[in-house]
Amino acid sequence: MELCVKQKFETYPSNIKQKLLVLRETILLIAGELSLMDLQETLKWGEPSYMTKRGSTIRFDWKEKHPQQFCIYFNCKTSLVNTFKELYSDTLKFDGNRAIVIDINESIAWAELKHCIKLSLRYHEVKHLPLLGA
């Protein structure tokens, strides 16, 4: 883990830190499954960010002003979140066309979330397909 990212994780309350570390590990595992050797982990806008040439950047963060949730951010200029809404509006919550919102007191729909992460990490390969090839 890059030093500045590691320092960012240290700023989160312990219960949030654990959830975000699981999310981080999930992103890294999916990148490994997709053989994305160029995945970069860094801070973008002060938030842990994951970038690859084949995909679109994924960021996430918890903010004190909304202590009961954290968000996973996607590029709002892509069709990602609109596609996620079409596929998973019954199981995931969204903020506009830029984020999936996770309530820290509810169970996470991991299968759906993993699929969204996978689509984002492969975005440039699937952006021309209906529903991103889902």
PyMOL commands that set and color helices and strands:
alter all, ss='L'
color gray80, all
select helices_A, chain A and resi 3-9+14-33+80-88+110-121+123-126+130-133
alter helices_A, ss='H'
color red, helices_A
select strands_A, chain A and resi 40-44+47-51+58-62+69-74+93-95+99-103
alter strands_A, ss='S'
color yellow, strands_A
deselect
rebuild
show_as cartoon
